Amino acid sequence: MSIPDVGTPAPDFTVPGMLVHAGERFDDEYTLSAQIGRTVVLAFYPSDASPVCTSQLCSYQTELDEFVDLGAVVWGISPQGLDSHEAFARGSSLSFPLLSDASGSVIRTYGVQAPAIGVRRSVFVIGPDGVVRWRHVGLVGVRFPKAETIRRHVEALVG
């Protein structure tokens, strides 16, 4: 499928995910449409614990309180399973949900699949109305949008 355009409804999905909070792992199903009314920062990344993915998600963790203060939730999503996500979250002190798209269906639906690495490093800001309000889709490699750039787009939705 093609990458959703800004101004179009974000494709809905439900996938398993996990969150490490106060030392405990919590597994759940995560459904995008259940977040209507909240801004969602959806960050696709290729692999748990790789150097660039760690830098990317740790930078979002650093800004997490500001995203939360703006009423936004941050979800990381990659093809790895929940056990891998747990190790990554614990090792990098990540306190937002990491979602598992083991089948690659969400990655394909969002048009961010990439040969060799599996998924393009991409971020979508989905407004409280379920519409894509901003996106950054990497071609390949190590570049990712900085947390402050994403925060500016989230702030624009709050007004």
CNS distance restraints for C-alpha pairs under 8 A (distance, minus, plus):
assign (resid   1 and name CA) (resid 108 and name CA) 6.03 0.50 0.50
assign (resid   1 and name CA) (resid 109 and name CA) 5.42 0.50 0.50
assign (resid   1 and name CA) (resid 110 and name CA) 6.74 0.50 0.50
assign (resid   1 and name CA) (resid 111 and name CA) 5.14 0.50 0.50
assign (resid   2 and name CA) (resid 109 and name CA) 7.27 0.50 0.50
assign (resid   2 and name CA) (resid 110 and name CA) 6.53 0.50 0.50
assign (resid   2 and name CA) (resid 111 and name CA) 4.64 0.50 0.50
assign (resid   3 and name CA) (resid 109 and name CA) 7.71 0.50 0.50
assign (resid   3 and name CA) (resid 110 and name CA) 5.10 0.50 0.50
assign (resid   3 and name CA) (resid 111 and name CA) 4.44 0.50 0.50
assign (resid   3 and name CA) (resid 112 and name CA) 6.78 0.50 0.50
assign (resid   4 and name CA) (resid   8 and name CA) 6.58 0.50 0.50
assign (resid   4 and name CA) (resid   9 and name CA) 7.75 0.50 0.50
assign (resid   4 and name CA) (resid  10 and name CA) 6.74 0.50 0.50
assign (resid   4 and name CA) (resid  11 and name CA) 7.77 0.50 0.50
assign (resid   4 and name CA) (resid 110 and name CA) 6.27 0.50 0.50
assign (resid   4 and name CA) (resid 111 and name CA) 7.57 0.50 0.50
assign (resid   4 and name CA) (resid 132 and name CA) 7.28 0.50 0.50
assign (resid   5 and name CA) (resid 132 and name CA) 6.90 0.50 0.50
assign (resid   6 and name CA) (resid 131 and name CA) 7.55 0.50 0.50
assign (resid   6 and name CA) (resid 132 and name CA) 4.95 0.50 0.50
assign (resid   6 and name CA) (resid 133 and name CA) 5.25 0.50 0.50
assign (resid   6 and name CA) (resid 134 and name CA) 5.79 0.50 0.50
assign (resid   6 and name CA) (resid 135 and name CA) 6.99 0.50 0.50
assign (resid   7 and name CA) (resid 131 and name CA) 5.93 0.50 0.50
assign (resid   7 and name CA) (resid 132 and name CA) 5.51 0.50 0.50
assign (resid   7 and name CA) (resid 133 and name CA) 5.94 0.50 0.50
assign (resid   8 and name CA) (resid 131 and name CA) 5.42 0.50 0.50
assign (resid   8 and name CA) (resid 132 and name CA) 5.74 0.50 0.50
assign (resid   9 and name CA) (resid 130 and name CA) 5.78 0.50 0.50
assign (resid   9 and name CA) (resid 131 and name CA) 4.17 0.50 0.50
assign (resid   9 and name CA) (resid 132 and name CA) 5.99 0.50 0.50
assign (resid  10 and name CA) (resid 126 and name CA) 6.82 0.50 0.50
assign (resid  10 and name CA) (resid 130 and name CA) 5.87 0.50 0.50
assign (resid  10 and name CA) (resid 131 and name CA) 5.28 0.50 0.50
assign (resid  10 and name CA) (resid 132 and name CA) 5.43 0.50 0.50
assign (resid  11 and name CA) (resid 109 and name CA) 7.09 0.50 0.50
assign (resid  11 and name CA) (resid 110 and name CA) 7.25 0.50 0.50
assign (resid  12 and name CA) (resid  31 and name CA) 7.13 0.50 0.50
assign (resid  12 and name CA) (resid  32 and name CA) 5.48 0.50 0.50
assign (resid  12 and name CA) (resid  33 and name CA) 5.90 0.50 0.50
assign (resid  13 and name CA) (resid  30 and name CA) 7.89 0.50 0.50
assign (resid  13 and name CA) (resid  31 and name CA) 5.55 0.50 0.50
assign (resid  13 and name CA) (resid  32 and name CA) 5.77 0.50 0.50
assign (resid  13 and name CA) (resid  33 and name CA) 7.55 0.50 0.50
assign (resid  13 and name CA) (resid 106 and name CA) 6.77 0.50 0.50
assign (resid  14 and name CA) (resid  29 and name CA) 6.43 0.50 0.50
assign (resid  14 and name CA) (resid  30 and name CA) 5.31 0.50 0.50
assign (resid  14 and name CA) (resid  31 and name CA) 4.20 0.50 0.50
assign (resid  14 and name CA) (resid  32 and name CA) 6.73 0.50 0.50
assign (resid  15 and name CA) (resid  29 and name CA) 5.57 0.50 0.50
assign (resid  15 and name CA) (resid  30 and name CA) 5.45 0.50 0.50
assign (resid  15 and name CA) (resid  31 and name CA) 6.77 0.50 0.50
assign (resid  15 and name CA) (resid  99 and name CA) 6.61 0.50 0.50
assign (resid  15 and name CA) (resid 100 and name CA) 6.40 0.50 0.50
assign (resid  15 and name CA) (resid 101 and name CA) 6.47 0.50 0.50
assign (resid  16 and name CA) (resid  27 and name CA) 7.25 0.50 0.50
assign (resid  16 and name CA) (resid  28 and name CA) 5.83 0.50 0.50
assign (resid  16 and name CA) (resid  29 and name CA) 4.42 0.50 0.50
assign (resid  16 and name CA) (resid  30 and name CA) 6.00 0.50 0.50
assign (resid  16 and name CA) (resid  82 and name CA) 7.84 0.50 0.50
assign (resid  16 and name CA) (resid  99 and name CA) 5.88 0.50 0.50
assign (resid  16 and name CA) (resid 100 and name CA) 5.72 0.50 0.50
assign (resid  16 and name CA) (resid 101 and name CA) 7.69 0.50 0.50
assign (resid  17 and name CA) (resid  27 and name CA) 5.83 0.50 0.50
assign (resid  17 and name CA) (resid  28 and name CA) 5.56 0.50 0.50
assign (resid  17 and name CA) (resid  29 and name CA) 5.96 0.50 0.50
assign (resid  17 and name CA) (resid  30 and name CA) 6.37 0.50 0.50
assign (resid  17 and name CA) (resid  82 and name CA) 6.51 0.50 0.50
assign (resid  17 and name CA) (resid  97 and name CA) 6.36 0.50 0.50
assign (resid  17 and name CA) (resid  98 and name CA) 5.49 0.50 0.50
assign (resid  17 and name CA) (resid  99 and name CA) 3.94 0.50 0.50
assign (resid  17 and name CA) (resid 100 and name CA) 5.62 0.50 0.50
assign (resid  18 and name CA) (resid  25 and name CA) 6.64 0.50 0.50
assign (resid  18 and name CA) (resid  26 and name CA) 5.43 0.50 0.50
assign (resid  18 and name CA) (resid  27 and name CA) 4.34 0.50 0.50
assign (resid  18 and name CA) (resid  28 and name CA) 6.12 0.50 0.50
assign (resid  18 and name CA) (resid  82 and name CA) 6.38 0.50 0.50
assign (resid  18 and name CA) (resid  85 and name CA) 7.39 0.50 0.50
assign (resid  18 and name CA) (resid  86 and name CA) 7.16 0.50 0.50
assign (resid  18 and name CA) (resid  97 and name CA) 5.46 0.50 0.50
assign (resid  18 and name CA) (resid  98 and name CA) 5.59 0.50 0.50
assign (resid  18 and name CA) (resid  99 and name CA) 6.48 0.50 0.50
assign (resid  19 and name CA) (resid  25 and name CA) 5.69 0.50 0.50
assign (resid  19 and name CA) (resid  26 and name CA) 5.20 0.50 0.50
assign (resid  19 and name CA) (resid  27 and name CA) 6.58 0.50 0.50
assign (resid  19 and name CA) (resid  86 and name CA) 7.55 0.50 0.50
assign (resid  19 and name CA) (resid  89 and name CA) 7.87 0.50 0.50
assign (resid  19 and name CA) (resid  95 and name CA) 6.51 0.50 0.50
assign (resid  19 and name CA) (resid  96 and name CA) 6.02 0.50 0.50
assign (resid  19 and name CA) (resid  97 and name CA) 4.58 0.50 0.50
assign (resid  19 and name CA) (resid  98 and name CA) 6.47 0.50 0.50
assign (resid  20 and name CA) (resid  24 and name CA) 5.41 0.50 0.50
assign (resid  20 and name CA) (resid  25 and name CA) 4.46 0.50 0.50
assign (resid  20 and name CA) (resid  26 and name CA) 6.25 0.50 0.50
assign (resid  20 and name CA) (resid  86 and name CA) 6.98 0.50 0.50
assign (resid  20 and name CA) (resid  89 and name CA) 6.73 0.50 0.50
assign (resid  20 and name CA) (resid  90 and name CA) 7.12 0.50 0.50
assign (resid  20 and name CA) (resid  94 and name CA) 7.41 0.50 0.50
assign (resid  20 and name CA) (resid  95 and name CA) 5.88 0.50 0.50
assign (resid  20 and name CA) (resid  96 and name CA) 7.56 0.50 0.50
assign (resid  20 and name CA) (resid  97 and name CA) 7.71 0.50 0.50
assign (resid  21 and name CA) (resid  25 and name CA) 6.52 0.50 0.50
assign (resid  21 and name CA) (resid  26 and name CA) 7.58 0.50 0.50
assign (resid  21 and name CA) (resid  95 and name CA) 6.20 0.50 0.50
assign (resid  25 and name CA) (resid  86 and name CA) 7.25 0.50 0.50
assign (resid  30 and name CA) (resid  99 and name CA) 7.50 0.50 0.50
assign (resid  31 and name CA) (resid  35 and name CA) 7.36 0.50 0.50
assign (resid  32 and name CA) (resid  36 and name CA) 7.65 0.50 0.50
assign (resid  33 and name CA) (resid 130 and name CA) 7.02 0.50 0.50
assign (resid  35 and name CA) (resid  39 and name CA) 7.56 0.50 0.50
assign (resid  35 and name CA) (resid  40 and name CA) 7.39 0.50 0.50
assign (resid  35 and name CA) (resid 128 and name CA) 7.40 0.50 0.50
assign (resid  35 and name CA) (resid 130 and name CA) 7.98 0.50 0.50
assign (resid  36 and name CA) (resid 128 and name CA) 5.21 0.50 0.50
assign (resid  36 and name CA) (resid 129 and name CA) 5.85 0.50 0.50
assign (resid  36 and name CA) (resid 130 and name CA) 5.88 0.50 0.50
assign (resid  37 and name CA) (resid 127 and name CA) 7.90 0.50 0.50
assign (resid  37 and name CA) (resid 128 and name CA) 4.16 0.50 0.50
assign (resid  37 and name CA) (resid 129 and name CA) 6.24 0.50 0.50
assign (resid  37 and name CA) (resid 130 and name CA) 8.00 0.50 0.50
assign (resid  38 and name CA) (resid  71 and name CA) 6.18 0.50 0.50
assign (resid  38 and name CA) (resid  72 and name CA) 5.84 0.50 0.50
assign (resid  38 and name CA) (resid  73 and name CA) 7.29 0.50 0.50
assign (resid  38 and name CA) (resid 127 and name CA) 6.82 0.50 0.50
assign (resid  38 and name CA) (resid 128 and name CA) 4.34 0.50 0.50
assign (resid  38 and name CA) (resid 129 and name CA) 7.86 0.50 0.50
assign (resid  39 and name CA) (resid  71 and name CA) 6.58 0.50 0.50
assign (resid  39 and name CA) (resid  72 and name CA) 4.52 0.50 0.50
assign (resid  39 and name CA) (resid  73 and name CA) 6.36 0.50 0.50
assign (resid  39 and name CA) (resid 125 and name CA) 7.04 0.50 0.50
assign (resid  39 and name CA) (resid 126 and name CA) 5.63 0.50 0.50
assign (resid  39 and name CA) (resid 127 and name CA) 4.64 0.50 0.50
assign (resid  39 and name CA) (resid 128 and name CA) 4.73 0.50 0.50
assign (resid  39 and name CA) (resid 154 and name CA) 7.24 0.50 0.50
assign (resid  40 and name CA) (resid  72 and name CA) 5.53 0.50 0.50
assign (resid  40 and name CA) (resid  73 and name CA) 4.97 0.50 0.50
assign (resid  40 and name CA) (resid  74 and name CA) 5.93 0.50 0.50
assign (resid  40 and name CA) (resid  75 and name CA) 7.34 0.50 0.50
assign (resid  40 and name CA) (resid 124 and name CA) 7.94 0.50 0.50
assign (resid  40 and name CA) (resid 125 and name CA) 5.84 0.50 0.50
assign (resid  40 and name CA) (resid 126 and name CA) 5.07 0.50 0.50
assign (resid  40 and name CA) (resid 127 and name CA) 6.63 0.50 0.50
assign (resid  40 and name CA) (resid 128 and name CA) 7.57 0.50 0.50
assign (resid  41 and name CA) (resid  72 and name CA) 7.00 0.50 0.50
assign (resid  41 and name CA) (resid  73 and name CA) 6.11 0.50 0.50
assign (resid  41 and name CA) (resid  74 and name CA) 4.69 0.50 0.50
assign (resid  41 and name CA) (resid  75 and name CA) 6.20 0.50 0.50
assign (resid  41 and name CA) (resid 123 and name CA) 6.91 0.50 0.50
assign (resid  41 and name CA) (resid 124 and name CA) 5.88 0.50 0.50
assign (resid  41 and name CA) (resid 125 and name CA) 4.72 0.50 0.50
assign (resid  41 and name CA) (resid 126 and name CA) 6.40 0.50 0.50
assign (resid  42 and name CA) (resid  74 and name CA) 6.17 0.50 0.50
assign (resid  42 and name CA) (resid  75 and name CA) 5.10 0.50 0.50
assign (resid  42 and name CA) (resid  76 and name CA) 6.12 0.50 0.50
assign (resid  42 and name CA) (resid  77 and name CA) 7.26 0.50 0.50
assign (resid  42 and name CA) (resid 123 and name CA) 5.58 0.50 0.50
assign (resid  42 and name CA) (resid 124 and name CA) 5.14 0.50 0.50
assign (resid  42 and name CA) (resid 125 and name CA) 6.39 0.50 0.50
assign (resid  42 and name CA) (resid 126 and name CA) 7.57 0.50 0.50
assign (resid  43 and name CA) (resid  74 and name CA) 7.54 0.50 0.50
assign (resid  43 and name CA) (resid  75 and name CA) 6.14 0.50 0.50
assign (resid  43 and name CA) (resid  76 and name CA) 4.75 0.50 0.50
assign (resid  43 and name CA) (resid  77 and name CA) 6.07 0.50 0.50
assign (resid  43 and name CA) (resid 121 and name CA) 7.57 0.50 0.50
assign (resid  43 and name CA) (resid 122 and name CA) 5.88 0.50 0.50
assign (resid  43 and name CA) (resid 123 and name CA) 4.42 0.50 0.50
assign (resid  43 and name CA) (resid 124 and name CA) 6.57 0.50 0.50
assign (resid  44 and name CA) (resid  76 and name CA) 5.96 0.50 0.50
assign (resid  44 and name CA) (resid  77 and name CA) 4.86 0.50 0.50
assign (resid  44 and name CA) (resid  78 and name CA) 5.85 0.50 0.50
assign (resid  44 and name CA) (resid 107 and name CA) 7.88 0.50 0.50
assign (resid  44 and name CA) (resid 119 and name CA) 7.21 0.50 0.50
assign (resid  44 and name CA) (resid 120 and name CA) 7.11 0.50 0.50
assign (resid  44 and name CA) (resid 121 and name CA) 5.53 0.50 0.50
assign (resid  44 and name CA) (resid 122 and name CA) 5.06 0.50 0.50
assign (resid  44 and name CA) (resid 123 and name CA) 6.13 0.50 0.50
assign (resid  45 and name CA) (resid  53 and name CA) 6.29 0.50 0.50
assign (resid  45 and name CA) (resid  76 and name CA) 7.12 0.50 0.50
assign (resid  45 and name CA) (resid  77 and name CA) 6.29 0.50 0.50
assign (resid  45 and name CA) (resid  78 and name CA) 5.41 0.50 0.50
assign (resid  45 and name CA) (resid 119 and name CA) 6.54 0.50 0.50
assign (resid  45 and name CA) (resid 120 and name CA) 6.74 0.50 0.50
assign (resid  45 and name CA) (resid 121 and name CA) 4.80 0.50 0.50
assign (resid  45 and name CA) (resid 122 and name CA) 6.78 0.50 0.50
assign (resid  46 and name CA) (resid  53 and name CA) 7.14 0.50 0.50
assign (resid  46 and name CA) (resid  78 and name CA) 5.83 0.50 0.50
assign (resid  46 and name CA) (resid  79 and name CA) 7.29 0.50 0.50
assign (resid  46 and name CA) (resid 117 and name CA) 6.39 0.50 0.50
assign (resid  46 and name CA) (resid 118 and name CA) 6.42 0.50 0.50
assign (resid  46 and name CA) (resid 119 and name CA) 5.16 0.50 0.50
assign (resid  46 and name CA) (resid 120 and name CA) 6.68 0.50 0.50
assign (resid  46 and name CA) (resid 121 and name CA) 6.46 0.50 0.50
assign (resid  47 and name CA) (resid  53 and name CA) 6.53 0.50 0.50
assign (resid  47 and name CA) (resid  78 and name CA) 6.45 0.50 0.50
assign (resid  47 and name CA) (resid  79 and name CA) 7.40 0.50 0.50
assign (resid  47 and name CA) (resid  80 and name CA) 6.92 0.50 0.50
assign (resid  48 and name CA) (resid  53 and name CA) 6.71 0.50 0.50
assign (resid  48 and name CA) (resid  54 and name CA) 7.33 0.50 0.50
assign (resid  48 and name CA) (resid  78 and name CA) 7.74 0.50 0.50
assign (resid  48 and name CA) (resid  80 and name CA) 7.04 0.50 0.50
assign (resid  48 and name CA) (resid  84 and name CA) 6.76 0.50 0.50
assign (resid  48 and name CA) (resid  85 and name CA) 6.40 0.50 0.50
assign (resid  48 and name CA) (resid  88 and name CA) 5.74 0.50 0.50
assign (resid  49 and name CA) (resid  53 and name CA) 6.42 0.50 0.50
assign (resid  49 and name CA) (resid  54 and name CA) 5.46 0.50 0.50
assign (resid  49 and name CA) (resid  88 and name CA) 5.49 0.50 0.50
assign (resid  49 and name CA) (resid  92 and name CA) 7.99 0.50 0.50
assign (resid  50 and name CA) (resid  54 and name CA) 5.90 0.50 0.50
assign (resid  51 and name CA) (resid  55 and name CA) 6.27 0.50 0.50
assign (resid  52 and name CA) (resid  56 and name CA) 6.08 0.50 0.50
assign (resid  52 and name CA) (resid 142 and name CA) 6.06 0.50 0.50
assign (resid  53 and name CA) (resid  57 and name CA) 6.06 0.50 0.50
assign (resid  54 and name CA) (resid  58 and name CA) 5.81 0.50 0.50
assign (resid  54 and name CA) (resid  92 and name CA) 7.09 0.50 0.50
assign (resid  55 and name CA) (resid  59 and name CA) 6.08 0.50 0.50
assign (resid  56 and name CA) (resid  60 and name CA) 6.63 0.50 0.50
assign (resid  56 and name CA) (resid 144 and name CA) 6.68 0.50 0.50
assign (resid  56 and name CA) (resid 146 and name CA) 7.76 0.50 0.50
assign (resid  57 and name CA) (resid  61 and name CA) 6.19 0.50 0.50
assign (resid  57 and name CA) (resid  76 and name CA) 7.62 0.50 0.50
assign (resid  57 and name CA) (resid  94 and name CA) 7.68 0.50 0.50
assign (resid  58 and name CA) (resid  62 and name CA) 6.25 0.50 0.50
assign (resid  58 and name CA) (resid  92 and name CA) 6.85 0.50 0.50
assign (resid  58 and name CA) (resid  93 and name CA) 7.96 0.50 0.50
assign (resid  58 and name CA) (resid  94 and name CA) 6.92 0.50 0.50
assign (resid  59 and name CA) (resid  63 and name CA) 6.72 0.50 0.50
assign (resid  59 and name CA) (resid 146 and name CA) 7.27 0.50 0.50
assign (resid  59 and name CA) (resid 147 and name CA) 6.16 0.50 0.50
assign (resid  60 and name CA) (resid  64 and name CA) 5.96 0.50 0.50
assign (resid  60 and name CA) (resid 146 and name CA) 7.87 0.50 0.50
assign (resid  60 and name CA) (resid 147 and name CA) 5.35 0.50 0.50
assign (resid  61 and name CA) (resid  94 and name CA) 6.15 0.50 0.50
assign (resid  61 and name CA) (resid  95 and name CA) 7.16 0.50 0.50
assign (resid  61 and name CA) (resid  96 and name CA) 7.57 0.50 0.50
assign (resid  63 and name CA) (resid  67 and name CA) 6.40 0.50 0.50
assign (resid  63 and name CA) (resid 147 and name CA) 6.41 0.50 0.50
assign (resid  63 and name CA) (resid 148 and name CA) 7.62 0.50 0.50
assign (resid  64 and name CA) (resid  68 and name CA) 6.11 0.50 0.50
assign (resid  64 and name CA) (resid  74 and name CA) 7.58 0.50 0.50
assign (resid  65 and name CA) (resid  69 and name CA) 5.99 0.50 0.50
assign (resid  66 and name CA) (resid  70 and name CA) 6.33 0.50 0.50
assign (resid  66 and name CA) (resid 151 and name CA) 7.77 0.50 0.50
assign (resid  67 and name CA) (resid  71 and name CA) 6.53 0.50 0.50
assign (resid  67 and name CA) (resid  72 and name CA) 5.20 0.50 0.50
assign (resid  67 and name CA) (resid  73 and name CA) 6.81 0.50 0.50
assign (resid  67 and name CA) (resid  74 and name CA) 7.64 0.50 0.50
assign (resid  67 and name CA) (resid 151 and name CA) 6.64 0.50 0.50
assign (resid  67 and name CA) (resid 154 and name CA) 7.63 0.50 0.50
assign (resid  68 and name CA) (resid  72 and name CA) 5.12 0.50 0.50
assign (resid  68 and name CA) (resid  73 and name CA) 6.28 0.50 0.50
assign (resid  70 and name CA) (resid 154 and name CA) 7.30 0.50 0.50
assign (resid  70 and name CA) (resid 155 and name CA) 6.78 0.50 0.50
assign (resid  70 and name CA) (resid 158 and name CA) 6.96 0.50 0.50
assign (resid  72 and name CA) (resid 154 and name CA) 7.45 0.50 0.50
assign (resid  74 and name CA) (resid  96 and name CA) 6.28 0.50 0.50
assign (resid  74 and name CA) (resid  97 and name CA) 7.23 0.50 0.50
assign (resid  75 and name CA) (resid  96 and name CA) 6.38 0.50 0.50
assign (resid  75 and name CA) (resid  97 and name CA) 5.29 0.50 0.50
assign (resid  75 and name CA) (resid  98 and name CA) 5.95 0.50 0.50
assign (resid  75 and name CA) (resid  99 and name CA) 6.94 0.50 0.50
assign (resid  76 and name CA) (resid  96 and name CA) 7.67 0.50 0.50
assign (resid  76 and name CA) (resid  97 and name CA) 6.40 0.50 0.50
assign (resid  76 and name CA) (resid  98 and name CA) 4.71 0.50 0.50
assign (resid  76 and name CA) (resid  99 and name CA) 5.99 0.50 0.50
assign (resid  77 and name CA) (resid  98 and name CA) 5.70 0.50 0.50
assign (resid  77 and name CA) (resid  99 and name CA) 4.57 0.50 0.50
assign (resid  77 and name CA) (resid 100 and name CA) 5.98 0.50 0.50
assign (resid  77 and name CA) (resid 101 and name CA) 6.73 0.50 0.50
assign (resid  78 and name CA) (resid  98 and name CA) 7.82 0.50 0.50
assign (resid  78 and name CA) (resid  99 and name CA) 6.59 0.50 0.50
assign (resid  78 and name CA) (resid 100 and name CA) 5.69 0.50 0.50
assign (resid  78 and name CA) (resid 101 and name CA) 5.73 0.50 0.50
assign (resid  78 and name CA) (resid 102 and name CA) 7.58 0.50 0.50
assign (resid  78 and name CA) (resid 119 and name CA) 7.55 0.50 0.50
assign (resid  79 and name CA) (resid 100 and name CA) 5.53 0.50 0.50
assign (resid  79 and name CA) (resid 101 and name CA) 4.58 0.50 0.50
assign (resid  79 and name CA) (resid 102 and name CA) 4.40 0.50 0.50
assign (resid  79 and name CA) (resid 103 and name CA) 7.18 0.50 0.50
assign (resid  79 and name CA) (resid 104 and name CA) 6.33 0.50 0.50
assign (resid  80 and name CA) (resid  84 and name CA) 6.19 0.50 0.50
assign (resid  80 and name CA) (resid  85 and name CA) 6.81 0.50 0.50
assign (resid  80 and name CA) (resid 100 and name CA) 5.78 0.50 0.50
assign (resid  80 and name CA) (resid 101 and name CA) 7.00 0.50 0.50
assign (resid  80 and name CA) (resid 102 and name CA) 5.93 0.50 0.50
assign (resid  81 and name CA) (resid  85 and name CA) 6.31 0.50 0.50
assign (resid  81 and name CA) (resid 100 and name CA) 5.45 0.50 0.50
assign (resid  81 and name CA) (resid 101 and name CA) 7.77 0.50 0.50
assign (resid  81 and name CA) (resid 102 and name CA) 6.40 0.50 0.50
assign (resid  82 and name CA) (resid  86 and name CA) 6.02 0.50 0.50
assign (resid  82 and name CA) (resid  98 and name CA) 7.88 0.50 0.50
assign (resid  82 and name CA) (resid  99 and name CA) 7.56 0.50 0.50
assign (resid  82 and name CA) (resid 100 and name CA) 6.30 0.50 0.50
assign (resid  83 and name CA) (resid  87 and name CA) 6.40 0.50 0.50
assign (resid  84 and name CA) (resid  88 and name CA) 6.23 0.50 0.50
assign (resid  85 and name CA) (resid  89 and name CA) 5.97 0.50 0.50
assign (resid  85 and name CA) (resid  98 and name CA) 6.23 0.50 0.50
assign (resid  85 and name CA) (resid  99 and name CA) 7.90 0.50 0.50
assign (resid  85 and name CA) (resid 100 and name CA) 7.89 0.50 0.50
assign (resid  86 and name CA) (resid  90 and name CA) 6.06 0.50 0.50
assign (resid  87 and name CA) (resid  91 and name CA) 5.93 0.50 0.50
assign (resid  88 and name CA) (resid  92 and name CA) 5.98 0.50 0.50
assign (resid  88 and name CA) (resid  94 and name CA) 7.84 0.50 0.50
assign (resid  89 and name CA) (resid  93 and name CA) 5.48 0.50 0.50
assign (resid  89 and name CA) (resid  94 and name CA) 4.61 0.50 0.50
assign (resid  89 and name CA) (resid  95 and name CA) 7.03 0.50 0.50
assign (resid  89 and name CA) (resid  98 and name CA) 7.89 0.50 0.50
assign (resid  90 and name CA) (resid  94 and name CA) 6.63 0.50 0.50
assign (resid 101 and name CA) (resid 105 and name CA) 6.74 0.50 0.50
assign (resid 101 and name CA) (resid 106 and name CA) 6.41 0.50 0.50
assign (resid 101 and name CA) (resid 107 and name CA) 7.26 0.50 0.50
assign (resid 104 and name CA) (resid 108 and name CA) 6.11 0.50 0.50
assign (resid 105 and name CA) (resid 109 and name CA) 6.05 0.50 0.50
assign (resid 106 and name CA) (resid 110 and name CA) 6.09 0.50 0.50
assign (resid 107 and name CA) (resid 111 and name CA) 6.21 0.50 0.50
assign (resid 107 and name CA) (resid 112 and name CA) 5.50 0.50 0.50
assign (resid 107 and name CA) (resid 113 and name CA) 5.73 0.50 0.50
assign (resid 107 and name CA) (resid 119 and name CA) 6.74 0.50 0.50
assign (resid 108 and name CA) (resid 112 and name CA) 6.24 0.50 0.50
assign (resid 108 and name CA) (resid 113 and name CA) 5.80 0.50 0.50
assign (resid 112 and name CA) (resid 119 and name CA) 5.65 0.50 0.50
assign (resid 112 and name CA) (resid 120 and name CA) 5.19 0.50 0.50
assign (resid 112 and name CA) (resid 121 and name CA) 7.80 0.50 0.50
assign (resid 112 and name CA) (resid 122 and name CA) 7.16 0.50 0.50
assign (resid 112 and name CA) (resid 137 and name CA) 7.23 0.50 0.50
assign (resid 113 and name CA) (resid 118 and name CA) 5.52 0.50 0.50
assign (resid 113 and name CA) (resid 119 and name CA) 4.35 0.50 0.50
assign (resid 113 and name CA) (resid 120 and name CA) 5.88 0.50 0.50
assign (resid 114 and name CA) (resid 118 and name CA) 4.88 0.50 0.50
assign (resid 114 and name CA) (resid 119 and name CA) 4.95 0.50 0.50
assign (resid 114 and name CA) (resid 120 and name CA) 5.64 0.50 0.50
assign (resid 114 and name CA) (resid 140 and name CA) 7.64 0.50 0.50
assign (resid 115 and name CA) (resid 119 and name CA) 7.82 0.50 0.50
assign (resid 120 and name CA) (resid 137 and name CA) 6.70 0.50 0.50
assign (resid 120 and name CA) (resid 138 and name CA) 5.66 0.50 0.50
assign (resid 120 and name CA) (resid 139 and name CA) 6.47 0.50 0.50
assign (resid 120 and name CA) (resid 140 and name CA) 5.96 0.50 0.50
assign (resid 120 and name CA) (resid 141 and name CA) 7.92 0.50 0.50
assign (resid 121 and name CA) (resid 137 and name CA) 6.37 0.50 0.50
assign (resid 121 and name CA) (resid 138 and name CA) 5.31 0.50 0.50
assign (resid 121 and name CA) (resid 139 and name CA) 7.87 0.50 0.50
assign (resid 121 and name CA) (resid 140 and name CA) 7.17 0.50 0.50
assign (resid 121 and name CA) (resid 141 and name CA) 7.61 0.50 0.50
assign (resid 121 and name CA) (resid 142 and name CA) 7.97 0.50 0.50
assign (resid 121 and name CA) (resid 143 and name CA) 7.72 0.50 0.50
assign (resid 121 and name CA) (resid 144 and name CA) 6.62 0.50 0.50
assign (resid 122 and name CA) (resid 135 and name CA) 7.38 0.50 0.50
assign (resid 122 and name CA) (resid 136 and name CA) 5.45 0.50 0.50
assign (resid 122 and name CA) (resid 137 and name CA) 4.29 0.50 0.50
assign (resid 122 and name CA) (resid 138 and name CA) 5.73 0.50 0.50
assign (resid 122 and name CA) (resid 144 and name CA) 7.26 0.50 0.50
assign (resid 123 and name CA) (resid 135 and name CA) 5.61 0.50 0.50
assign (resid 123 and name CA) (resid 136 and name CA) 5.23 0.50 0.50
assign (resid 123 and name CA) (resid 137 and name CA) 6.51 0.50 0.50
assign (resid 123 and name CA) (resid 145 and name CA) 7.57 0.50 0.50
assign (resid 124 and name CA) (resid 132 and name CA) 6.71 0.50 0.50
assign (resid 124 and name CA) (resid 133 and name CA) 7.61 0.50 0.50
assign (resid 124 and name CA) (resid 134 and name CA) 5.86 0.50 0.50
assign (resid 124 and name CA) (resid 135 and name CA) 4.41 0.50 0.50
assign (resid 124 and name CA) (resid 136 and name CA) 6.56 0.50 0.50
assign (resid 125 and name CA) (resid 132 and name CA) 6.01 0.50 0.50
assign (resid 125 and name CA) (resid 133 and name CA) 5.60 0.50 0.50
assign (resid 125 and name CA) (resid 134 and name CA) 5.10 0.50 0.50
assign (resid 125 and name CA) (resid 135 and name CA) 6.21 0.50 0.50
assign (resid 125 and name CA) (resid 150 and name CA) 7.58 0.50 0.50
assign (resid 125 and name CA) (resid 153 and name CA) 7.48 0.50 0.50
assign (resid 125 and name CA) (resid 154 and name CA) 7.11 0.50 0.50
assign (resid 126 and name CA) (resid 130 and name CA) 5.78 0.50 0.50
assign (resid 126 and name CA) (resid 131 and name CA) 5.44 0.50 0.50
assign (resid 126 and name CA) (resid 132 and name CA) 4.49 0.50 0.50
assign (resid 126 and name CA) (resid 133 and name CA) 5.56 0.50 0.50
assign (resid 126 and name CA) (resid 134 and name CA) 7.23 0.50 0.50
assign (resid 127 and name CA) (resid 131 and name CA) 5.38 0.50 0.50
assign (resid 127 and name CA) (resid 132 and name CA) 6.29 0.50 0.50
assign (resid 127 and name CA) (resid 133 and name CA) 5.92 0.50 0.50
assign (resid 127 and name CA) (resid 157 and name CA) 6.89 0.50 0.50
assign (resid 133 and name CA) (resid 153 and name CA) 7.93 0.50 0.50
assign (resid 134 and name CA) (resid 153 and name CA) 6.94 0.50 0.50
assign (resid 136 and name CA) (resid 144 and name CA) 7.94 0.50 0.50
assign (resid 136 and name CA) (resid 145 and name CA) 7.02 0.50 0.50
assign (resid 138 and name CA) (resid 143 and name CA) 6.83 0.50 0.50
assign (resid 138 and name CA) (resid 144 and name CA) 7.03 0.50 0.50
assign (resid 145 and name CA) (resid 149 and name CA) 6.46 0.50 0.50
assign (resid 145 and name CA) (resid 150 and name CA) 6.95 0.50 0.50
assign (resid 146 and name CA) (resid 150 and name CA) 6.62 0.50 0.50
assign (resid 147 and name CA) (resid 151 and name CA) 6.03 0.50 0.50
assign (resid 148 and name CA) (resid 152 and name CA) 6.23 0.50 0.50
assign (resid 149 and name CA) (resid 153 and name CA) 6.73 0.50 0.50
assign (resid 150 and name CA) (resid 154 and name CA) 6.32 0.50 0.50
assign (resid 151 and name CA) (resid 155 and name CA) 5.98 0.50 0.50
assign (resid 152 and name CA) (resid 156 and name CA) 6.26 0.50 0.50
assign (resid 153 and name CA) (resid 157 and name CA) 6.77 0.50 0.50
assign (resid 154 and name CA) (resid 158 and name CA) 6.75 0.50 0.50
assign (resid 155 and name CA) (resid 159 and name CA) 6.37 0.50 0.50
